[in-house]
Amino acid sequence: MNRRSFIKNTAGATILATTPSLWSFSAQPFSYEDLIGKGTPNLLGDSYKLRKEAHAAFLKLKAAALQDNIEIKVVSSYRNYAHQNRIWERKYKRFTEQGLSPTAAIKKIVEYSTIPGTSRHHWGTDLDIIDANGDQSGDVLVPEKFHGNGPFCKLKDWMDEHANGFGFYLVYTDLPNRMGFKYEPWHYSYAPLSIPMLKEYRKLDVKKMLQTEKLMGSEHFTEKFIHSYIKDNILDINPTLLS
């Protein structure tokens, strides 16, 4: 198999596609605070925020997609710990007020949302995207809208063909045996940065961090739950991102 190839998009632009073996992985140190969303990383972007290397790659990806009349719009990118905690608390209150038990509420939250301190969006490498040319009414981050006749199916098809060539990989795939977070056809990660960051993250004592932070409902985080969350939610992702 060729280790380097050139892809022609429909507008005639040539895209250099590279395999993981050709990536230049970041050698910069990542602090504990960086990894759990409490750092102050250097971020670039207007309506979105990404680390410098991820931002540069994303601009190239976005420009290439635009030549095929796909206008990539970022719905979510970098989120710090406080932002993720607001999402967590809002959902926890809503679900428990609806009558769910604390453990049932936590289980429902982690279908799609991460526990603060464990989100890939803390790293400035990941982003959720849609096609600005598609119908944006209602909830846009719904899997069905990225397939069939959905408003973002053209974007999904284009990303399937080209995203890897720019270093971006789908995180939560629809592989039948994957556990943890549900399928997210909108969530991509810049692998040359996120792979070494995950490698460093795996060295952390996540259990201790979760028990120390005193999150809303965290008294219901059993040892079994934390072990399962690390194995299924944090680590059961696109295998390429575990390289």
Secondary structure, 3 states (H helix, E strand, C coil): CCCEEEEECCCCCEEEEECHHHCCCCCCCCCHHHHHCCCCCCEECCCCCEEHHHHHHHHHHHHHHHCCCCCEEEEECCCCHHHHHHHHHHHHHHHHHCCCCHHHHHHHHCCCCCCCCCCHHHHCCEEEEEECCCCCCCCCCCHHHHCCCCCCHHHHHHHHHHHHHHCEEECCCCCCCCCCCCCCCCEEEEHHHHHHHHHHHCCCCHHHHHHHCCCCCHHHCCHHHHHHHHHHHHCCCCHHHHC
